[in-house]
């Protein structure tokens, strides 16, 4: 079962805090920014993982066209860094 979500924030500085889905509802995500720019952060919340509590951040923009893969068990949050 899959789903597709779209988030839209018109203003710069809008924060979507860390969130994740716990088992049995855990899911991977693929994130991209189609308008403007976001500062995206993920953190490994898997207790048995050798990278537990390590995090990665990157800027996703409509210009750089980068995407971010987020495995199951990771927290995810972002802040808009550019208004639309």
C-alpha positions as CSV (number, residue, x, y, z in Angstrom):
1,X,0.0,0.0,0.0
2,X,1.4,3.4,-0.9
3,X,0.4,7.0,-0.6
4,X,1.4,10.4,-2.0
5,X,1.4,13.5,0.2
6,X,1.8,17.1,-0.9
7,X,2.7,19.9,1.5
8,X,2.4,23.5,0.6
9,X,3.7,26.5,2.6
10,X,3.6,29.9,1.1
11,X,5.8,31.7,3.6
12,X,9.5,31.4,4.4
13,X,10.3,30.0,7.8
14,X,7.4,27.6,8.2
15,X,8.6,24.6,10.3
16,X,7.3,21.1,10.1
17,X,8.9,19.5,13.2
18,X,10.3,16.0,13.5
19,X,7.7,13.3,12.8
20,X,7.7,9.6,12.0
21,X,5.5,6.5,11.8
22,X,6.0,3.8,14.4
23,X,5.7,0.1,13.5
24,X,3.5,-1.5,12.2
25,X,2.7,1.7,10.3
26,X,6.4,2.7,9.5
27,X,7.0,3.7,5.9
28,X,9.8,5.0,3.8
29,X,9.6,8.4,2.2
30,X,11.0,10.1,-0.9
31,X,11.0,13.9,-0.5
32,X,11.5,16.6,-3.1
33,X,10.8,20.3,-3.4
34,X,9.0,21.3,-6.6
35,X,8.7,25.1,-5.7
36,X,10.9,27.3,-3.6
37,X,13.3,25.7,-1.1
38,X,13.3,23.7,2.1
39,X,16.0,22.7,4.7
40,X,15.3,19.1,5.4
41,X,16.6,17.0,8.3
42,X,16.3,13.3,9.0
43,X,17.4,11.4,12.1
44,X,17.8,7.7,12.7
45,X,15.4,6.6,15.5
46,X,15.9,2.9,15.1
47,X,17.1,1.7,18.6
48,X,19.1,-1.3,17.2
49,X,20.8,0.7,14.5
50,X,24.6,1.5,14.5
51,X,23.7,5.0,13.4
52,X,21.0,5.6,16.1
53,X,20.5,9.3,16.8
54,X,22.8,10.4,13.8
55,X,21.2,12.9,11.5
56,X,21.6,14.3,8.0
57,X,20.4,17.7,6.7
58,X,20.3,19.1,3.2
59,X,18.7,21.8,1.2
60,X,16.1,20.7,-1.4
61,X,15.2,23.3,-4.0
62,X,13.2,23.4,-7.2
63,X,16.5,24.5,-8.9
64,X,18.8,21.7,-7.6
65,X,16.1,19.0,-8.1
66,X,17.6,16.8,-5.4
67,X,15.5,14.2,-3.7
68,X,16.0,12.7,-0.2
69,X,15.3,9.0,0.5
70,X,14.1,8.5,4.1
71,X,14.1,4.8,5.3
72,X,11.5,3.4,7.7
73,X,12.3,4.3,11.3
74,X,13.7,7.7,10.6
75,X,12.3,11.0,11.9
76,X,11.8,13.7,9.4
77,X,11.3,17.5,9.6
78,X,11.8,20.5,7.4
79,X,11.7,24.3,7.4
80,X,10.9,26.4,4.3
81,X,13.9,28.5,3.4
82,X,12.3,30.4,0.6
83,X,8.8,31.8,0.1
84,X,6.7,31.1,-3.0
